[in-house]
Structure formats: structure tokens, C-alpha cells
Amino acid sequence: MLTSPTTHPSIHKLPLCLSYKHAGAMVVEAYLDNHESLVSLLSSIDYVISAIAENKIAQQLKFVQAMKQVGTIN
């Protein structure tokens, strides 16, 4: 599970992040503005389910660009 360093510690989202972690998800932090970091993280996964808020369309596009560069994500 990819979360931004500013979202993960958010008091209202922390229980949700922890529940995913306890269920077996790996939680990693990255900024969506760091293209190289995203490409590196995405190169080791096969599937992406995005839950980026709809008011963050520009951030979604950065994420999609990184996925396209990796080229192996379904």
C-alpha cells in the first residue's frame, strides 16, 4: 500500500492504514511528485488499485505516467 508521508500519519487515516498492514499489506511511503521513486516502487509490483482522491487528478496523472514507464503493471 503506497501512502504519502503526509497522509499516513493522519490521525483519521492511521487506523485504516494499520488495519491493511495487519491484514498483510506492505505499507510504503512516497511522494507522488518524485517520479523516479514511484518508478522504483512500482517496478516490483504487478497490480495497482488507486484510491487517490478525485480532487487530486494531477497527482493521479503523475502516478499513471510512472506506471506507464514501468510497463509491467496490469
PQR file of N, CA, C, O and H, with PARSE charges and radii, in Angstrom:
ATOM      1  N   MET A   1       0.856  -1.162   0.000 -0.4000 1.5000
ATOM      2  CA  MET A   1       0.000   0.000   0.000 -0.0000 2.0000
ATOM      3  C   MET A   1       0.898   1.218   0.000  0.5500 1.7000
ATOM      4  O   MET A   1       1.730   1.386   0.892 -0.5500 1.4000
ATOM      5  N   LEU A   2       0.732   2.063  -0.993 -0.4000 1.5000
ATOM      6  CA  LEU A   2       1.508   3.287  -1.108 -0.0000 2.0000
ATOM      7  C   LEU A   2       0.722   4.422  -0.483  0.5500 1.7000
ATOM      8  O   LEU A   2      -0.443   4.640  -0.819 -0.5500 1.4000
ATOM      9  H   LEU A   2       0.056   1.927  -1.717  0.4000 1.0000
ATOM     10  N   THR A   3       1.348   5.133   0.409 -0.4000 1.5000
ATOM     11  CA  THR A   3       0.731   6.291   1.034 -0.0000 2.0000
ATOM     12  C   THR A   3       1.763   7.402   1.073  0.5500 1.7000
ATOM     13  O   THR A   3       2.966   7.141   1.112 -0.5500 1.4000
ATOM     14  H   THR A   3       2.294   4.957   0.682  0.4000 1.0000
ATOM     15  N   SER A   4       1.300   8.621   1.062 -0.4000 1.5000
ATOM     16  CA  SER A   4       2.255   9.726   1.128 -0.0000 2.0000
ATOM     17  C   SER A   4       2.672   9.931   2.583  0.5500 1.7000
ATOM     18  O   SER A   4       1.906   9.625   3.496 -0.5500 1.4000
ATOM     19  H   SER A   4       0.324   8.833   1.030  0.4000 1.0000
ATOM     20  N   PRO A   5       3.860  10.438   2.798 -0.5600 1.5000
ATOM     21  CA  PRO A   5       4.311  10.697   4.173  0.2800 2.0000
ATOM     22  C   PRO A   5       3.410  11.676   4.921  0.5500 1.7000
ATOM     23  O   PRO A   5       3.413  11.701   6.152 -0.5500 1.4000
ATOM     24  N   THR A   6       2.646  12.477   4.195 -0.4000 1.5000
ATOM     25  CA  THR A   6       1.745  13.414   4.866 -0.0000 2.0000
ATOM     26  C   THR A   6       0.383  12.796   5.163  0.5500 1.7000
ATOM     27  O   THR A   6      -0.329  13.286   6.040 -0.5500 1.4000
ATOM     28  H   THR A   6       2.644  12.457   3.195  0.4000 1.0000
ATOM     29  N   THR A   7       0.002  11.737   4.458 -0.4000 1.5000
ATOM     30  CA  THR A   7      -1.290  11.086   4.676 -0.0000 2.0000
ATOM     31  C   THR A   7      -1.212  10.004   5.743  0.5500 1.7000
ATOM     32  O   THR A   7      -2.084   9.917   6.608 -0.5500 1.4000
ATOM     33  H   THR A   7       0.579  11.338   3.745  0.4000 1.0000
ATOM     34  N   HIS A   8      -0.179   9.188   5.683 -0.4000 1.5000
ATOM     35  CA  HIS A   8      -0.060   8.031   6.576 -0.0000 2.0000
ATOM     36  C   HIS A   8      -0.218   8.390   8.050  0.5500 1.7000
ATOM     37  O   HIS A   8      -0.959   7.704   8.754 -0.5500 1.4000
ATOM     38  H   HIS A   8       0.529   9.260   4.980  0.4000 1.0000
ATOM     39  N   PRO A   9       0.440   9.427   8.546 -0.5600 1.5000
ATOM     40  CA  PRO A   9       0.298   9.717   9.972  0.2800 2.0000
ATOM     41  C   PRO A   9      -0.993  10.467  10.341  0.5500 1.7000
ATOM     42  O   PRO A   9      -1.237  10.750  11.514 -0.5500 1.4000
ATOM     43  N   SER A  10      -1.810  10.783   9.336 -0.4000 1.5000
ATOM     44  CA  SER A  10      -3.058  11.490   9.599 -0.0000 2.0000
ATOM     45  C   SER A  10      -3.888  10.707  10.602  0.5500 1.7000
ATOM     46  O   SER A  10      -4.133   9.516  10.408 -0.5500 1.4000
ATOM     47  H   SER A  10      -1.611  10.553   8.383  0.4000 1.0000
ATOM     48  N   ILE A  11      -4.315  11.350  11.652 -0.4000 1.5000
ATOM     49  CA  ILE A  11      -4.990  10.681  12.771 -0.0000 2.0000
ATOM     50  C   ILE A  11      -6.251   9.939  12.331  0.5500 1.7000
ATOM     51  O   ILE A  11      -6.572   8.898  12.904 -0.5500 1.4000
ATOM     52  H   ILE A  11      -4.116  12.317  11.810  0.4000 1.0000
ATOM     53  N   HIS A  12      -6.971  10.441  11.336 -0.4000 1.5000
ATOM     54  CA  HIS A  12      -8.190   9.753  10.906 -0.0000 2.0000
ATOM     55  C   HIS A  12      -7.913   8.624   9.914  0.5500 1.7000
ATOM     56  O   HIS A  12      -8.784   7.781   9.700 -0.5500 1.4000
ATOM     57  H   HIS A  12      -6.711  11.287  10.870  0.4000 1.0000
ATOM     58  N   LYS A  13      -6.727   8.580   9.301 -0.4000 1.5000
ATOM     59  CA  LYS A  13      -6.408   7.507   8.358 -0.0000 2.0000
ATOM     60  C   LYS A  13      -5.476   6.457   8.952  0.5500 1.7000
ATOM     61  O   LYS A  13      -5.311   5.382   8.375 -0.5500 1.4000
ATOM     62  H   LYS A  13      -6.019   9.265   9.475  0.4000 1.0000
ATOM     63  N   LEU A  14      -4.874   6.749  10.081 -0.4000 1.5000
ATOM     64  CA  LEU A  14      -3.943   5.810  10.686 -0.0000 2.0000
ATOM     65  C   LEU A  14      -4.580   4.451  10.992  0.5500 1.7000
ATOM     66  O   LEU A  14      -3.970   3.427  10.684 -0.5500 1.4000
ATOM     67  H   LEU A  14      -5.008   7.622  10.550  0.4000 1.0000
ATOM     68  N   PRO A  15      -5.784   4.395  11.588 -0.5600 1.5000
ATOM     69  CA  PRO A  15      -6.391   3.072  11.850  0.2800 2.0000
ATOM     70  C   PRO A  15      -6.602   2.257  10.569  0.5500 1.7000
ATOM     71  O   PRO A  15      -6.408   1.042  10.574 -0.5500 1.4000
ATOM     72  N   LEU A  16      -6.989   2.903   9.497 -0.4000 1.5000
ATOM     73  CA  LEU A  16      -7.197   2.206   8.226 -0.0000 2.0000
ATOM     74  C   LEU A  16      -5.875   1.654   7.704  0.5500 1.7000
ATOM     75  O   LEU A  16      -5.808   0.497   7.289 -0.5500 1.4000
ATOM     76  H   LEU A  16      -7.146   3.890   9.494  0.4000 1.0000
ATOM     77  N   CYS A  17      -4.830   2.466   7.723 -0.4000 1.5000
ATOM     78  CA  CYS A  17      -3.509   2.010   7.274 -0.0000 2.0000
ATOM     79  C   CYS A  17      -3.034   0.836   8.105  0.5500 1.7000
ATOM     80  O   CYS A  17      -2.511  -0.141   7.567 -0.5500 1.4000
ATOM     81  H   CYS A  17      -4.885   3.406   8.060  0.4000 1.0000
ATOM     82  N   LEU A  18      -3.214   0.925   9.406 -0.4000 1.5000
ATOM     83  CA  LEU A  18      -2.787  -0.158  10.293 -0.0000 2.0000
ATOM     84  C   LEU A  18      -3.585  -1.433  10.057  0.5500 1.7000
ATOM     85  O   LEU A  18      -3.035  -2.531  10.143 -0.5500 1.4000
ATOM     86  H   LEU A  18      -3.639   1.718   9.842  0.4000 1.0000
ATOM     87  N   SER A  19      -4.879  -1.301   9.759 -0.4000 1.5000
ATOM     88  CA  SER A  19      -5.696  -2.495   9.505 -0.0000 2.0000
ATOM     89  C   SER A  19      -5.222  -3.212   8.241  0.5500 1.7000
ATOM     90  O   SER A  19      -5.197  -4.443   8.205 -0.5500 1.4000
ATOM     91  H   SER A  19      -5.326  -0.409   9.689  0.4000 1.0000
ATOM     92  N   TYR A  20      -4.850  -2.464   7.211 -0.4000 1.5000
ATOM     93  CA  TYR A  20      -4.312  -3.080   5.995 -0.0000 2.0000
ATOM     94  C   TYR A  20      -2.981  -3.756   6.278  0.5500 1.7000
ATOM     95  O   TYR A  20      -2.709  -4.850   5.783 -0.5500 1.4000
ATOM     96  H   TYR A  20      -4.870  -1.465   7.240  0.4000 1.0000
ATOM     97  N   LYS A  21      -2.159  -3.095   7.076 -0.4000 1.5000
ATOM     98  CA  LYS A  21      -0.855  -3.666   7.415 -0.0000 2.0000
ATOM     99  C   LYS A  21      -1.029  -4.972   8.192  0.5500 1.7000
ATOM    100  O   LYS A  21      -0.334  -5.950   7.920 -0.5500 1.4000
ATOM    101  H   LYS A  21      -2.381  -2.206   7.478  0.4000 1.0000
ATOM    102  N   HIS A  22      -1.944  -4.994   9.149 -0.4000 1.5000
ATOM    103  CA  HIS A  22      -2.198  -6.208   9.923 -0.0000 2.0000
ATOM    104  C   HIS A  22      -2.794  -7.326   9.062  0.5500 1.7000
ATOM    105  O   HIS A  22      -2.651  -8.505   9.387 -0.5500 1.4000
ATOM    106  H   HIS A  22      -2.509  -4.199   9.370  0.4000 1.0000
ATOM    107  N   ALA A  23      -3.458  -6.958   7.973 -0.4000 1.5000
ATOM    108  CA  ALA A  23      -4.034  -7.951   7.066 -0.0000 2.0000
ATOM    109  C   ALA A  23      -2.996  -8.490   6.078  0.5500 1.7000
ATOM    110  O   ALA A  23      -3.292  -9.375   5.276 -0.5500 1.4000
ATOM    111  H   ALA A  23      -3.574  -6.000   7.709  0.4000 1.0000
ATOM    112  N   GLY A  24      -1.777  -7.945   6.146 -0.4000 1.5000
ATOM    113  CA  GLY A  24      -0.708  -8.463   5.301 -0.0000 2.0000
ATOM    114  C   GLY A  24      -0.194  -7.533   4.231  0.5500 1.7000
ATOM    115  O   GLY A  24       0.727  -7.891   3.498 -0.5500 1.4000
ATOM    116  H   GLY A  24      -1.536  -7.226   6.797  0.4000 1.0000
ATOM    117  N   ALA A  25      -0.764  -6.347   4.121 -0.4000 1.5000
ATOM    118  CA  ALA A  25      -0.290  -5.396   3.113 -0.0000 2.0000
ATOM    119  C   ALA A  25       1.036  -4.788   3.549  0.5500 1.7000
ATOM    120  O   ALA A  25       1.263  -4.545   4.734 -0.5500 1.4000
ATOM    121  H   ALA A  25      -1.512  -6.056   4.717  0.4000 1.0000
ATOM    122  N   MET A  26       1.904  -4.547   2.578 -0.4000 1.5000
ATOM    123  CA  MET A  26       3.132  -3.830   2.856 -0.0000 2.0000
ATOM    124  C   MET A  26       2.823  -2.343   2.669  0.5500 1.7000
ATOM    125  O   MET A  26       2.338  -1.942   1.611 -0.5500 1.4000
ATOM    126  H   MET A  26       1.720  -4.745   1.615  0.4000 1.0000
ATOM    127  N   VAL A  27       3.095  -1.541   3.668 -0.4000 1.5000
ATOM    128  CA  VAL A  27       2.830  -0.106   3.598 -0.0000 2.0000
ATOM    129  C   VAL A  27       4.143   0.610   3.314  0.5500 1.7000
ATOM    130  O   VAL A  27       5.103   0.489   4.075 -0.5500 1.4000
ATOM    131  H   VAL A  27       3.490  -1.868   4.527  0.4000 1.0000
ATOM    132  N   VAL A  28       4.179   1.359   2.211 -0.4000 1.5000
ATOM    133  CA  VAL A  28       5.360   2.150   1.862 -0.0000 2.0000
ATOM    134  C   VAL A  28       4.941   3.594   1.672  0.5500 1.7000
ATOM    135  O   VAL A  28       3.813   3.884   1.275 -0.5500 1.4000
ATOM    136  H   VAL A  28       3.399   1.457   1.592  0.4000 1.0000
ATOM    137  N   GLU A  29       5.863   4.488   1.962 -0.4000 1.5000
ATOM    138  CA  GLU A  29       5.582   5.913   1.818 -0.0000 2.0000
ATOM    139  C   GLU A  29       6.380   6.482   0.653  0.5500 1.7000
ATOM    140  O   GLU A  29       7.553   6.156   0.469 -0.5500 1.4000
ATOM    141  H   GLU A  29       6.780   4.251   2.285  0.4000 1.0000
ATOM    142  N   ALA A  30       5.731   7.335  -0.129 -0.4000 1.5000
ATOM    143  CA  ALA A  30       6.401   8.012  -1.235 -0.0000 2.0000
ATOM    144  C   ALA A  30       5.597   9.249  -1.609  0.5500 1.7000
ATOM    145  O   ALA A  30       4.379   9.299  -1.434 -0.5500 1.4000
ATOM    146  H   ALA A  30       4.779   7.600   0.020  0.4000 1.0000
ATOM    147  N   TYR A  31       6.296  10.231  -2.119 -0.4000 1.5000
ATOM    148  CA  TYR A  31       5.635  11.429  -2.641 -0.0000 2.0000
ATOM    149  C   TYR A  31       5.309  11.196  -4.110  0.5500 1.7000
ATOM    150  O   TYR A  31       6.150  10.701  -4.860 -0.5500 1.4000
ATOM    151  H   TYR A  31       7.285  10.191  -2.261  0.4000 1.0000
ATOM    152  N   LEU A  32       4.116  11.544  -4.520 -0.4000 1.5000
ATOM    153  CA  LEU A  32       3.724  11.368  -5.920 -0.0000 2.0000
ATOM    154  C   LEU A  32       4.473  12.314  -6.844  0.5500 1.7000
ATOM    155  O   LEU A  32       4.467  12.119  -8.060 -0.5500 1.4000
ATOM    156  H   LEU A  32       3.433  11.947  -3.911  0.4000 1.0000
ATOM    157  N   ASP A  33       5.110  13.321  -6.298 -0.4000 1.5000
ATOM    158  CA  ASP A  33       5.892  14.252  -7.108 -0.0000 2.0000
ATOM    159  C   ASP A  33       7.290  13.729  -7.433  0.5500 1.7000
ATOM    160  O   ASP A  33       8.004  14.334  -8.233 -0.5500 1.4000
ATOM    161  H   ASP A  33       5.115  13.480  -5.311  0.4000 1.0000
ATOM    162  N   ASN A  34       7.687  12.614  -6.821 -0.4000 1.5000
ATOM    163  CA  ASN A  34       9.014  12.055  -7.052 -0.0000 2.0000
ATOM    164  C   ASN A  34       8.907  10.903  -8.052  0.5500 1.7000
ATOM    165  O   ASN A  34       8.724   9.748  -7.668 -0.5500 1.4000
ATOM    166  H   ASN A  34       7.107  12.122  -6.172  0.4000 1.0000
ATOM    167  N   HIS A  35       9.023  11.231  -9.319 -0.4000 1.5000
ATOM    168  CA  HIS A  35       8.806  10.262 -10.394 -0.0000 2.0000
ATOM    169  C   HIS A  35       9.741   9.059 -10.285  0.5500 1.7000
ATOM    170  O   HIS A  35       9.296   7.917 -10.398 -0.5500 1.4000
ATOM    171  H   HIS A  35       9.172  12.170  -9.631  0.4000 1.0000
ATOM    172  N   GLU A  36      11.012   9.303 -10.069 -0.4000 1.5000
ATOM    173  CA  GLU A  36      11.982   8.210 -10.005 -0.0000 2.0000
ATOM    174  C   GLU A  36      11.667   7.253  -8.859  0.5500 1.7000
ATOM    175  O   GLU A  36      11.803   6.038  -9.006 -0.5500 1.4000
ATOM    176  H   GLU A  36      11.374  10.231  -9.976  0.4000 1.0000
ATOM    177  N   SER A  37      11.252   7.793  -7.730 -0.4000 1.5000
ATOM    178  CA  SER A  37      10.897   6.971  -6.578 -0.0000 2.0000
ATOM    179  C   SER A  37       9.673   6.106  -6.891  0.5500 1.7000
ATOM    180  O   SER A  37       9.635   4.926  -6.541 -0.5500 1.4000
ATOM    181  H   SER A  37      11.142   8.779  -7.610  0.4000 1.0000
ATOM    182  N   LEU A  38       8.685   6.694  -7.544 -0.4000 1.5000
ATOM    183  CA  LEU A  38       7.491   5.933  -7.922 -0.0000 2.0000
ATOM    184  C   LEU A  38       7.828   4.806  -8.882  0.5500 1.7000
ATOM    185  O   LEU A  38       7.347   3.685  -8.719 -0.5500 1.4000
ATOM    186  H   LEU A  38       8.716   7.652  -7.828  0.4000 1.0000
ATOM    187  N   VAL A  39       8.642   5.093  -9.871 -0.4000 1.5000
ATOM    188  CA  VAL A  39       9.026   4.070 -10.846 -0.0000 2.0000
ATOM    189  C   VAL A  39       9.743   2.931 -10.134  0.5500 1.7000
ATOM    190  O   VAL A  39       9.490   1.760 -10.418 -0.5500 1.4000
ATOM    191  H   VAL A  39       9.032   6.004 -10.004  0.4000 1.0000
ATOM    192  N   SER A  40      10.623   3.266  -9.223 -0.4000 1.5000
ATOM    193  CA  SER A  40      11.345   2.243  -8.472 -0.0000 2.0000
ATOM    194  C   SER A  40      10.392   1.373  -7.656  0.5500 1.7000
ATOM    195  O   SER A  40      10.510   0.148  -7.664 -0.5500 1.4000
ATOM    196  H   SER A  40      10.828   4.217  -8.993  0.4000 1.0000
ATOM    197  N   LEU A  41       9.458   1.992  -6.961 -0.4000 1.5000
ATOM    198  CA  LEU A  41       8.490   1.239  -6.165 -0.0000 2.0000
ATOM    199  C   LEU A  41       7.581   0.381  -7.041  0.5500 1.7000
ATOM    200  O   LEU A  41       7.317  -0.780  -6.727 -0.5500 1.4000
ATOM    201  H   LEU A  41       9.361   2.987  -6.955  0.4000 1.0000
ATOM    202  N   LEU A  42       7.109   0.956  -8.128 -0.4000 1.5000
ATOM    203  CA  LEU A  42       6.158   0.264  -8.994 -0.0000 2.0000
ATOM    204  C   LEU A  42       6.794  -0.888  -9.774  0.5500 1.7000
ATOM    205  O   LEU A  42       6.088  -1.783 -10.239 -0.5500 1.4000
ATOM    206  H   LEU A  42       7.323   1.899  -8.383  0.4000 1.0000
ATOM    207  N   SER A  43       8.106  -0.873  -9.917 -0.4000 1.5000
ATOM    208  CA  SER A  43       8.759  -1.918 -10.705 -0.0000 2.0000
ATOM    209  C   SER A  43       8.708  -3.280 -10.024  0.5500 1.7000
ATOM    210  O   SER A  43       9.010  -4.298 -10.647 -0.5500 1.4000
ATOM    211  H   SER A  43       8.679  -0.147  -9.539  0.4000 1.0000
ATOM    212  N   SER A  44       8.329  -3.304  -8.752 -0.4000 1.5000
ATOM    213  CA  SER A  44       8.301  -4.584  -8.035 -0.0000 2.0000
ATOM    214  C   SER A  44       6.883  -5.093  -7.776  0.5500 1.7000
ATOM    215  O   SER A  44       6.697  -6.014  -6.980 -0.5500 1.4000
ATOM    216  H   SER A  44       8.084  -2.477  -8.246  0.4000 1.0000
ATOM    217  N   ILE A  45       5.879  -4.507  -8.438 -0.4000 1.5000
ATOM    218  CA  ILE A  45       4.500  -4.955  -8.238 -0.0000 2.0000
ATOM    219  C   ILE A  45       3.833  -5.270  -9.574  0.5500 1.7000
ATOM    220  O   ILE A  45       4.308  -4.852 -10.630 -0.5500 1.4000
ATOM    221  H   ILE A  45       6.030  -3.759  -9.085  0.4000 1.0000
ATOM    222  N   ASP A  46       2.731  -6.011  -9.516 -0.4000 1.5000
ATOM    223  CA  ASP A  46       2.028  -6.414 -10.729 -0.0000 2.0000
ATOM    224  C   ASP A  46       0.702  -5.694 -10.941  0.5500 1.7000
ATOM    225  O   ASP A  46       0.282  -5.497 -12.081 -0.5500 1.4000
ATOM    226  H   ASP A  46       2.345  -6.351  -8.659  0.4000 1.0000
ATOM    227  N   TYR A  47       0.041  -5.300  -9.860 -0.4000 1.5000
ATOM    228  CA  TYR A  47      -1.280  -4.691  -9.960 -0.0000 2.0000
ATOM    229  C   TYR A  47      -1.341  -3.423  -9.132  0.5500 1.7000
ATOM    230  O   TYR A  47      -0.671  -3.299  -8.107 -0.5500 1.4000
ATOM    231  H   TYR A  47       0.382  -5.461  -8.934  0.4000 1.0000
ATOM    232  N   VAL A  48      -2.159  -2.479  -9.594 -0.4000 1.5000
ATOM    233  CA  VAL A  48      -2.370  -1.223  -8.867 -0.0000 2.0000
ATOM    234  C   VAL A  48      -3.861  -0.975  -8.746  0.5500 1.7000
ATOM    235  O   VAL A  48      -4.600  -1.070  -9.726 -0.5500 1.4000
ATOM    236  H   VAL A  48      -2.704  -2.580 -10.426  0.4000 1.0000
ATOM    237  N   ILE A  49      -4.291  -0.661  -7.549 -0.4000 1.5000
ATOM    238  CA  ILE A  49      -5.643  -0.173  -7.305 -0.0000 2.0000
ATOM    239  C   ILE A  49      -5.456   1.213  -6.710  0.5500 1.7000
ATOM    240  O   ILE A  49      -4.932   1.351  -5.605 -0.5500 1.4000
ATOM    241  H   ILE A  49      -3.690  -0.584  -6.753  0.4000 1.0000
ATOM    242  N   SER A  50      -5.873   2.218  -7.423 -0.4000 1.5000
ATOM    243  CA  SER A  50      -5.651   3.590  -6.970 -0.0000 2.0000
ATOM    244  C   SER A  50      -6.851   4.108  -6.193  0.5500 1.7000
ATOM    245  O   SER A  50      -7.999   3.949  -6.608 -0.5500 1.4000
ATOM    246  H   SER A  50      -6.298   2.106  -8.321  0.4000 1.0000
ATOM    247  N   ALA A  51      -6.562   4.723  -5.069 -0.4000 1.5000
ATOM    248  CA  ALA A  51      -7.602   5.368  -4.258 -0.0000 2.0000
ATOM    249  C   ALA A  51      -7.251   6.831  -4.036  0.5500 1.7000
ATOM    250  O   ALA A  51      -7.590   7.419  -3.008 -0.5500 1.4000
ATOM    251  H   ALA A  51      -5.630   4.852  -4.732  0.4000 1.0000
ATOM    252  N   ILE A  52      -6.571   7.402  -5.011 -0.4000 1.5000
ATOM    253  CA  ILE A  52      -6.235   8.822  -4.935 -0.0000 2.0000
ATOM    254  C   ILE A  52      -7.528   9.609  -5.096  0.5500 1.7000
ATOM    255  O   ILE A  52      -8.340   9.305  -5.971 -0.5500 1.4000
ATOM    256  H   ILE A  52      -6.296   6.925  -5.846  0.4000 1.0000
ATOM    257  N   ALA A  53      -7.717  10.607  -4.265 -0.4000 1.5000
ATOM    258  CA  ALA A  53      -8.960  11.387  -4.269 -0.0000 2.0000
ATOM    259  C   ALA A  53      -9.206  12.043  -5.627  0.5500 1.7000
ATOM    260  O   ALA A  53      -8.272  12.431  -6.329 -0.5500 1.4000
ATOM    261  H   ALA A  53      -7.058  10.853  -3.555  0.4000 1.0000
ATOM    262  N   GLU A  54     -10.484  12.156  -5.976 -0.4000 1.5000
ATOM    263  CA  GLU A  54     -10.832  12.717  -7.287 -0.0000 2.0000
ATOM    264  C   GLU A  54     -10.401  14.167  -7.454  0.5500 1.7000
ATOM    265  O   GLU A  54     -10.248  14.636  -8.582 -0.5500 1.4000
ATOM    266  H   GLU A  54     -11.243  11.842  -5.406  0.4000 1.0000
ATOM    267  N   ASN A  55     -10.205  14.880  -6.362 -0.4000 1.5000
ATOM    268  CA  ASN A  55      -9.752  16.265  -6.476 -0.0000 2.0000
ATOM    269  C   ASN A  55      -8.235  16.353  -6.639  0.5500 1.7000
ATOM    270  O   ASN A  55      -7.662  17.442  -6.610 -0.5500 1.4000
ATOM    271  H   ASN A  55     -10.329  14.499  -5.445  0.4000 1.0000
ATOM    272  N   LYS A  56      -7.592  15.204  -6.810 -0.4000 1.5000
ATOM    273  CA  LYS A  56      -6.142  15.142  -6.998 -0.0000 2.0000
ATOM    274  C   LYS A  56      -5.807  14.551  -8.374  0.5500 1.7000
ATOM    275  O   LYS A  56      -4.905  13.724  -8.499 -0.5500 1.4000
ATOM    276  H   LYS A  56      -8.057  14.319  -6.833  0.4000 1.0000
ATOM    277  N   ILE A  57      -6.535  14.979  -9.392 -0.4000 1.5000
ATOM    278  CA  ILE A  57      -6.360  14.433 -10.737 -0.0000 2.0000
ATOM    279  C   ILE A  57      -4.920  14.607 -11.223  0.5500 1.7000
ATOM    280  O   ILE A  57      -4.370  13.689 -11.830 -0.5500 1.4000
ATOM    281  H   ILE A  57      -7.269  15.652  -9.291  0.4000 1.0000
ATOM    282  N   ALA A  58      -4.312  15.735 -10.977 -0.4000 1.5000
ATOM    283  CA  ALA A  58      -2.930  15.949 -11.409 -0.0000 2.0000
ATOM    284  C   ALA A  58      -2.002  14.924 -10.772  0.5500 1.7000
ATOM    285  O   ALA A  58      -1.063  14.453 -11.415 -0.5500 1.4000
ATOM    286  H   ALA A  58      -4.759  16.481 -10.483  0.4000 1.0000
ATOM    287  N   GLN A  59      -2.255  14.577  -9.519 -0.4000 1.5000
ATOM    288  CA  GLN A  59      -1.444  13.566  -8.840 -0.0000 2.0000
ATOM    289  C   GLN A  59      -1.688  12.185  -9.462  0.5500 1.7000
ATOM    290  O   GLN A  59      -0.756  11.396  -9.619 -0.5500 1.4000
ATOM    291  H   GLN A  59      -3.017  14.959  -8.997  0.4000 1.0000
ATOM    292  N   GLN A  60      -2.944  11.901  -9.812 -0.4000 1.5000
ATOM    293  CA  GLN A  60      -3.271  10.627 -10.480 -0.0000 2.0000
ATOM    294  C   GLN A  60      -2.464  10.484 -11.765  0.5500 1.7000
ATOM    295  O   GLN A  60      -1.917   9.419 -12.052 -0.5500 1.4000
ATOM    296  H   GLN A  60      -3.701  12.542  -9.684  0.4000 1.0000
ATOM    297  N   LEU A  61      -2.396  11.568 -12.532 -0.4000 1.5000
ATOM    298  CA  LEU A  61      -1.694  11.517 -13.811 -0.0000 2.0000
ATOM    299  C   LEU A  61      -0.207  11.233 -13.609  0.5500 1.7000
ATOM    300  O   LEU A  61       0.396  10.509 -14.402 -0.5500 1.4000
ATOM    301  H   LEU A  61      -2.840  12.433 -12.298  0.4000 1.0000
ATOM    302  N   LYS A  62       0.386  11.789 -12.565 -0.4000 1.5000
ATOM    303  CA  LYS A  62       1.798  11.512 -12.267 -0.0000 2.0000
ATOM    304  C   LYS A  62       1.978  10.031 -11.945  0.5500 1.7000
ATOM    305  O   LYS A  62       2.963   9.414 -12.349 -0.5500 1.4000
ATOM    306  H   LYS A  62      -0.103  12.377 -11.921  0.4000 1.0000
ATOM    307  N   PHE A  63       1.026   9.474 -11.220 -0.4000 1.5000
ATOM    308  CA  PHE A  63       1.069   8.065 -10.871 -0.0000 2.0000
ATOM    309  C   PHE A  63       0.946   7.207 -12.128  0.5500 1.7000
ATOM    310  O   PHE A  63       1.682   6.233 -12.289 -0.5500 1.4000
ATOM    311  H   PHE A  63       0.226   9.975 -10.892  0.4000 1.0000
ATOM    312  N   VAL A  64       0.025   7.560 -13.011 -0.4000 1.5000
ATOM    313  CA  VAL A  64      -0.181   6.819 -14.261 -0.0000 2.0000
ATOM    314  C   VAL A  64       1.061   6.904 -15.144  0.5500 1.7000
ATOM    315  O   VAL A  64       1.440   5.913 -15.768 -0.5500 1.4000
ATOM    316  H   VAL A  64      -0.573   8.351 -12.881  0.4000 1.0000
ATOM    317  N   GLN A  65       1.692   8.058 -15.203 -0.4000 1.5000
ATOM    318  CA  GLN A  65       2.914   8.197 -16.006 -0.0000 2.0000
ATOM    319  C   GLN A  65       4.009   7.260 -15.493  0.5500 1.7000
ATOM    320  O   GLN A  65       4.723   6.646 -16.286 -0.5500 1.4000
ATOM    321  H   GLN A  65       1.384   8.863 -14.696  0.4000 1.0000
ATOM    322  N   ALA A  66       4.141   7.151 -14.186 -0.4000 1.5000
ATOM    323  CA  ALA A  66       5.136   6.238 -13.610 -0.0000 2.0000
ATOM    324  C   ALA A  66       4.773   4.792 -13.938  0.5500 1.7000
ATOM    325  O   ALA A  66       5.657   3.999 -14.262 -0.5500 1.4000
ATOM    326  H   ALA A  66       3.561   7.649 -13.541  0.4000 1.0000
ATOM    327  N   MET A  67       3.486   4.430 -13.860 -0.4000 1.5000
ATOM    328  CA  MET A  67       3.062   3.070 -14.195 -0.0000 2.0000
ATOM    329  C   MET A  67       3.354   2.754 -15.658  0.5500 1.7000
ATOM    330  O   MET A  67       3.807   1.656 -15.983 -0.5500 1.4000
ATOM    331  H   MET A  67       2.768   5.074 -13.596  0.4000 1.0000
ATOM    332  N   LYS A  68       3.090   3.724 -16.544 -0.4000 1.5000
ATOM    333  CA  LYS A  68       3.346   3.508 -17.954 -0.0000 2.0000
ATOM    334  C   LYS A  68       4.832   3.303 -18.222  0.5500 1.7000
ATOM    335  O   LYS A  68       5.207   2.492 -19.069 -0.5500 1.4000
ATOM    336  H   LYS A  68       2.722   4.615 -16.280  0.4000 1.0000
ATOM    337  N   GLN A  69       5.673   4.032 -17.508 -0.4000 1.5000
ATOM    338  CA  GLN A  69       7.114   3.873 -17.707 -0.0000 2.0000
ATOM    339  C   GLN A  69       7.574   2.483 -17.265  0.5500 1.7000
ATOM    340  O   GLN A  69       8.428   1.875 -17.911 -0.5500 1.4000
ATOM    341  H   GLN A  69       5.368   4.690 -16.820  0.4000 1.0000
ATOM    342  N   VAL A  70       7.012   1.984 -16.171 -0.4000 1.5000
ATOM    343  CA  VAL A  70       7.376   0.640 -15.704 -0.0000 2.0000
ATOM    344  C   VAL A  70       6.952  -0.401 -16.735  0.5500 1.7000
ATOM    345  O   VAL A  70       7.716  -1.312 -17.054 -0.5500 1.4000
ATOM    346  H   VAL A  70       6.319   2.478 -15.646  0.4000 1.0000
ATOM    347  N   GLY A  71       5.741  -0.264 -17.251 -0.4000 1.5000
ATOM    348  CA  GLY A  71       5.268  -1.111 -18.356 -0.0000 2.0000
ATOM    349  C   GLY A  71       4.859  -2.524 -18.014  0.5500 1.7000
ATOM    350  O   GLY A  71       4.468  -3.268 -18.914 -0.5500 1.4000
ATOM    351  H   GLY A  71       5.120   0.476 -16.992  0.4000 1.0000
ATOM    352  N   THR A  72       4.927  -2.930 -16.767 -0.4000 1.5000
ATOM    353  CA  THR A  72       4.579  -4.311 -16.428 -0.0000 2.0000
ATOM    354  C   THR A  72       3.354  -4.420 -15.544  0.5500 1.7000
ATOM    355  O   THR A  72       3.011  -5.514 -15.095 -0.5500 1.4000
ATOM    356  H   THR A  72       5.244  -2.326 -16.036  0.4000 1.0000
ATOM    357  N   ILE A  73       2.703  -3.326 -15.291 -0.4000 1.5000
ATOM    358  CA  ILE A  73       1.564  -3.318 -14.372 -0.0000 2.0000
ATOM    359  C   ILE A  73       0.284  -3.554 -15.145  0.5500 1.7000
ATOM    360  O   ILE A  73       0.043  -2.922 -16.174 -0.5500 1.4000
ATOM    361  H   ILE A  73       2.981  -2.438 -15.656  0.4000 1.0000
ATOM    362  N   ASN A  74      -0.541  -4.470 -14.644 -0.4000 1.5000
ATOM    363  CA  ASN A  74      -1.826  -4.792 -15.276 -0.0000 2.0000
ATOM    364  C   ASN A  74      -2.912  -3.850 -14.817  0.5500 1.7000
ATOM    365  O   ASN A  74      -4.059  -3.973 -15.247 -0.5500 1.4000
ATOM    366  H   ASN A  74      -0.346  -4.983 -13.808  0.4000 1.0000
TER
END
